[in-house]
Amino acid sequence: MDTKKTRLPNIISILILTVLTSLMWISFSVYRALTSKPTPNVQQTISQPLTPTLDTATLQQVSSSLFLDSSQIPQIVATQASTAPVASTIPQATPITTPVSSPSATTIPTPTATP
């Protein structure tokens, strides 16, 4: 018997890698096609190009509009709320007394204690 290991020829390994790459490419393309959102429809008036000419009628309307000088504008005075600041009290440390043990709290071993 021939104990020599059999190897795939180089062309077959290249074909297998090519098929795997093609399958992955197709599956990712299908996934992208199914999960991508469609492009929104834009109205025709929005997508029209702008004209580079000035609208003189609108410019004339702006220049003939009502103009108020500073004496004709009423003064608005903002007032603050009349809340006075409240002095905050600073907490003081209170000493805690150390508890004293009672006579019943003695360290006498119980009979069930293990040596």
BAKOLFI-647479 format. One record per residue (C-alpha): residue number from 1; residue in one letter; x, y, z. Coordinates in nm, 3 decimals. Example, Ala and Ser with C-alpha at 12.3 -4.5 7.8 and 13.67 -1.06 7.14 Angstrom:
# residues 2
<site><nr>1</nr><rest>a</rest><x>1.230</x><y>-0.450</y><z>0.780</z></site>
<site><nr>2</nr><rest>s</rest><x>1.367</x><y>-0.106</y><z>0.714</z></site>
//
This chain:
# residues 115
<site><nr>1</nr><rest>m</rest><x>0.000</x><y>0.000</y><z>0.000</z></site>
<site><nr>2</nr><rest>d</rest><x>0.103</x><y>0.349</y><z>-0.065</z></site>
<site><nr>3</nr><rest>t</rest><x>0.148</x><y>0.533</y><z>0.265</z></site>
<site><nr>4</nr><rest>k</rest><x>0.213</x><y>0.862</y><z>0.092</z></site>
<site><nr>5</nr><rest>k</rest><x>-0.030</x><y>1.135</y><z>0.195</z></site>
<site><nr>6</nr><rest>t</rest><x>-0.252</x><y>1.249</y><z>-0.085</z></site>
<site><nr>7</nr><rest>r</rest><x>-0.269</x><y>1.622</y><z>-0.137</z></site>
<site><nr>8</nr><rest>l</rest><x>-0.518</x><y>1.815</y><z>-0.338</z></site>
<site><nr>9</nr><rest>p</rest><x>-0.371</x><y>1.969</y><z>-0.645</z></site>
<site><nr>10</nr><rest>n</rest><x>-0.321</x><y>2.346</y><z>-0.636</z></site>
<site><nr>11</nr><rest>i</rest><x>-0.591</x><y>2.411</y><z>-0.894</z></site>
<site><nr>12</nr><rest>i</rest><x>-0.856</x><y>2.237</y><z>-0.681</z></site>
<site><nr>13</nr><rest>s</rest><x>-0.768</x><y>2.438</y><z>-0.369</z></site>
<site><nr>14</nr><rest>i</rest><x>-0.786</x><y>2.759</y><z>-0.574</z></site>
<site><nr>15</nr><rest>l</rest><x>-1.127</x><y>2.653</y><z>-0.710</z></site>
<site><nr>16</nr><rest>i</rest><x>-1.257</x><y>2.581</y><z>-0.359</z></site>
<site><nr>17</nr><rest>l</rest><x>-1.142</x><y>2.922</y><z>-0.234</z></site>
<site><nr>18</nr><rest>t</rest><x>-1.299</x><y>3.088</y><z>-0.539</z></site>
<site><nr>19</nr><rest>v</rest><x>-1.633</x><y>2.916</y><z>-0.480</z></site>
<site><nr>20</nr><rest>l</rest><x>-1.630</x><y>3.010</y><z>-0.112</z></site>
<site><nr>21</nr><rest>t</rest><x>-1.549</x><y>3.370</y><z>-0.197</z></site>
<site><nr>22</nr><rest>s</rest><x>-1.827</x><y>3.381</y><z>-0.457</z></site>
<site><nr>23</nr><rest>l</rest><x>-2.081</x><y>3.236</y><z>-0.213</z></site>
<site><nr>24</nr><rest>m</rest><x>-1.983</x><y>3.487</y><z>0.054</z></site>
<site><nr>25</nr><rest>w</rest><x>-2.002</x><y>3.773</y><z>-0.196</z></site>
<site><nr>26</nr><rest>i</rest><x>-2.350</x><y>3.669</y><z>-0.309</z></site>
<site><nr>27</nr><rest>s</rest><x>-2.478</x><y>3.621</y><z>0.046</z></site>
<site><nr>28</nr><rest>f</rest><x>-2.349</x><y>3.962</y><z>0.160</z></site>
<site><nr>29</nr><rest>s</rest><x>-2.502</x><y>4.127</y><z>-0.147</z></site>
<site><nr>30</nr><rest>v</rest><x>-2.839</x><y>3.967</y><z>-0.077</z></site>
<site><nr>31</nr><rest>y</rest><x>-2.818</x><y>4.071</y><z>0.289</z></site>
<site><nr>32</nr><rest>r</rest><x>-2.733</x><y>4.428</y><z>0.193</z></site>
<site><nr>33</nr><rest>a</rest><x>-3.018</x><y>4.440</y><z>-0.060</z></site>
<site><nr>34</nr><rest>l</rest><x>-3.267</x><y>4.320</y><z>0.201</z></site>
<site><nr>35</nr><rest>t</rest><x>-3.154</x><y>4.546</y><z>0.485</z></site>
<site><nr>36</nr><rest>s</rest><x>-3.081</x><y>4.872</y><z>0.303</z></site>
<site><nr>37</nr><rest>k</rest><x>-3.342</x><y>5.148</y><z>0.307</z></site>
<site><nr>38</nr><rest>p</rest><x>-3.473</x><y>5.274</y><z>-0.026</z></site>
<site><nr>39</nr><rest>t</rest><x>-3.372</x><y>5.622</y><z>-0.138</z></site>
<site><nr>40</nr><rest>p</rest><x>-3.631</x><y>5.886</y><z>-0.046</z></site>
<site><nr>41</nr><rest>n</rest><x>-3.832</x><y>6.057</y><z>-0.317</z></site>
<site><nr>42</nr><rest>v</rest><x>-3.742</x><y>6.425</y><z>-0.347</z></site>
<site><nr>43</nr><rest>q</rest><x>-4.001</x><y>6.670</y><z>-0.474</z></site>
<site><nr>44</nr><rest>q</rest><x>-3.937</x><y>6.825</y><z>-0.813</z></site>
<site><nr>45</nr><rest>t</rest><x>-3.947</x><y>7.179</y><z>-0.672</z></site>
<site><nr>46</nr><rest>i</rest><x>-3.671</x><y>7.099</y><z>-0.426</z></site>
<site><nr>47</nr><rest>s</rest><x>-3.442</x><y>6.930</y><z>-0.673</z></site>
<site><nr>48</nr><rest>q</rest><x>-3.460</x><y>7.206</y><z>-0.935</z></site>
<site><nr>49</nr><rest>p</rest><x>-3.138</x><y>7.405</y><z>-0.982</z></site>
<site><nr>50</nr><rest>l</rest><x>-3.118</x><y>7.761</y><z>-0.853</z></site>
<site><nr>51</nr><rest>t</rest><x>-3.127</x><y>8.051</y><z>-1.094</z></site>
<site><nr>52</nr><rest>p</rest><x>-2.836</x><y>8.294</y><z>-1.057</z></site>
<site><nr>53</nr><rest>t</rest><x>-3.049</x><y>8.608</y><z>-1.116</z></site>
<site><nr>54</nr><rest>l</rest><x>-3.151</x><y>8.847</y><z>-0.840</z></site>
<site><nr>55</nr><rest>d</rest><x>-3.519</x><y>8.904</y><z>-0.771</z></site>
<site><nr>56</nr><rest>t</rest><x>-3.531</x><y>9.284</y><z>-0.782</z></site>
<site><nr>57</nr><rest>a</rest><x>-3.896</x><y>9.298</y><z>-0.672</z></site>
<site><nr>58</nr><rest>t</rest><x>-3.814</x><y>9.121</y><z>-0.346</z></site>
<site><nr>59</nr><rest>l</rest><x>-3.509</x><y>9.341</y><z>-0.291</z></site>
<site><nr>60</nr><rest>q</rest><x>-3.725</x><y>9.651</y><z>-0.345</z></site>
<site><nr>61</nr><rest>q</rest><x>-3.979</x><y>9.518</y><z>-0.097</z></site>
<site><nr>62</nr><rest>v</rest><x>-3.709</x><y>9.466</y><z>0.167</z></site>
<site><nr>63</nr><rest>s</rest><x>-3.566</x><y>9.813</y><z>0.121</z></site>
<site><nr>64</nr><rest>s</rest><x>-3.910</x><y>9.978</y><z>0.145</z></site>
<site><nr>65</nr><rest>s</rest><x>-4.008</x><y>9.787</y><z>0.461</z></site>
<site><nr>66</nr><rest>l</rest><x>-4.073</x><y>9.962</y><z>0.791</z></site>
<site><nr>67</nr><rest>f</rest><x>-3.759</x><y>10.071</y><z>0.973</z></site>
<site><nr>68</nr><rest>l</rest><x>-3.759</x><y>10.155</y><z>1.344</z></site>
<site><nr>69</nr><rest>d</rest><x>-3.479</x><y>10.348</y><z>1.504</z></site>
<site><nr>70</nr><rest>s</rest><x>-3.370</x><y>10.288</y><z>1.862</z></site>
<site><nr>71</nr><rest>s</rest><x>-3.601</x><y>10.559</y><z>2.006</z></site>
<site><nr>72</nr><rest>q</rest><x>-3.911</x><y>10.385</y><z>1.870</z></site>
<site><nr>73</nr><rest>i</rest><x>-3.828</x><y>10.046</y><z>2.023</z></site>
<site><nr>74</nr><rest>p</rest><x>-3.967</x><y>10.010</y><z>2.379</z></site>
<site><nr>75</nr><rest>q</rest><x>-3.719</x><y>9.926</y><z>2.651</z></site>
<site><nr>76</nr><rest>i</rest><x>-3.784</x><y>9.595</y><z>2.822</z></site>
<site><nr>77</nr><rest>v</rest><x>-3.632</x><y>9.569</y><z>3.165</z></site>
<site><nr>78</nr><rest>a</rest><x>-3.581</x><y>9.222</y><z>3.303</z></site>
<site><nr>79</nr><rest>t</rest><x>-3.610</x><y>9.194</y><z>3.678</z></site>
<site><nr>80</nr><rest>q</rest><x>-3.475</x><y>8.917</y><z>3.893</z></site>
<site><nr>81</nr><rest>a</rest><x>-3.685</x><y>8.722</y><z>4.135</z></site>
<site><nr>82</nr><rest>s</rest><x>-3.671</x><y>8.865</y><z>4.485</z></site>
<site><nr>83</nr><rest>t</rest><x>-3.543</x><y>8.556</y><z>4.657</z></site>
<site><nr>84</nr><rest>a</rest><x>-3.279</x><y>8.636</y><z>4.913</z></site>
<site><nr>85</nr><rest>p</rest><x>-3.006</x><y>8.381</y><z>4.959</z></site>
<site><nr>86</nr><rest>v</rest><x>-3.056</x><y>8.163</y><z>5.262</z></site>
<site><nr>87</nr><rest>a</rest><x>-2.757</x><y>8.104</y><z>5.486</z></site>
<site><nr>88</nr><rest>s</rest><x>-2.681</x><y>7.737</y><z>5.496</z></site>
<site><nr>89</nr><rest>t</rest><x>-2.596</x><y>7.579</y><z>5.826</z></site>
<site><nr>90</nr><rest>i</rest><x>-2.273</x><y>7.390</y><z>5.854</z></site>
<site><nr>91</nr><rest>p</rest><x>-2.318</x><y>7.048</y><z>6.010</z></site>
<site><nr>92</nr><rest>q</rest><x>-2.132</x><y>7.000</y><z>6.337</z></site>
<site><nr>93</nr><rest>a</rest><x>-1.968</x><y>6.677</y><z>6.445</z></site>
<site><nr>94</nr><rest>t</rest><x>-2.149</x><y>6.509</y><z>6.734</z></site>
<site><nr>95</nr><rest>p</rest><x>-1.937</x><y>6.272</y><z>6.945</z></site>
<site><nr>96</nr><rest>i</rest><x>-2.074</x><y>5.922</y><z>6.986</z></site>
<site><nr>97</nr><rest>t</rest><x>-2.031</x><y>5.755</y><z>7.322</z></site>
<site><nr>98</nr><rest>t</rest><x>-1.856</x><y>5.419</y><z>7.323</z></site>
<site><nr>99</nr><rest>p</rest><x>-2.086</x><y>5.145</y><z>7.452</z></site>
<site><nr>100</nr><rest>v</rest><x>-1.974</x><y>4.965</y><z>7.767</z></site>
<site><nr>101</nr><rest>s</rest><x>-2.008</x><y>4.588</y><z>7.784</z></site>
<site><nr>102</nr><rest>s</rest><x>-2.254</x><y>4.445</y><z>8.030</z></site>
<site><nr>103</nr><rest>p</rest><x>-2.158</x><y>4.180</y><z>8.288</z></site>
<site><nr>104</nr><rest>s</rest><x>-2.349</x><y>3.914</y><z>8.093</z></site>
<site><nr>105</nr><rest>a</rest><x>-2.118</x><y>3.961</y><z>7.795</z></site>
<site><nr>106</nr><rest>t</rest><x>-1.827</x><y>3.761</y><z>7.929</z></site>
<site><nr>107</nr><rest>t</rest><x>-1.605</x><y>3.523</y><z>7.737</z></site>
<site><nr>108</nr><rest>i</rest><x>-1.687</x><y>3.193</y><z>7.909</z></site>
<site><nr>109</nr><rest>p</rest><x>-1.651</x><y>2.892</y><z>7.681</z></site>
<site><nr>110</nr><rest>t</rest><x>-1.966</x><y>2.689</y><z>7.629</z></site>
<site><nr>111</nr><rest>p</rest><x>-1.970</x><y>2.316</y><z>7.696</z></site>
<site><nr>112</nr><rest>t</rest><x>-2.025</x><y>2.242</y><z>7.327</z></site>
<site><nr>113</nr><rest>a</rest><x>-1.717</x><y>2.434</y><z>7.222</z></site>
<site><nr>114</nr><rest>t</rest><x>-1.456</x><y>2.231</y><z>7.039</z></site>
<site><nr>115</nr><rest>p</rest><x>-1.101</x><y>2.229</y><z>7.175</z></site>
//
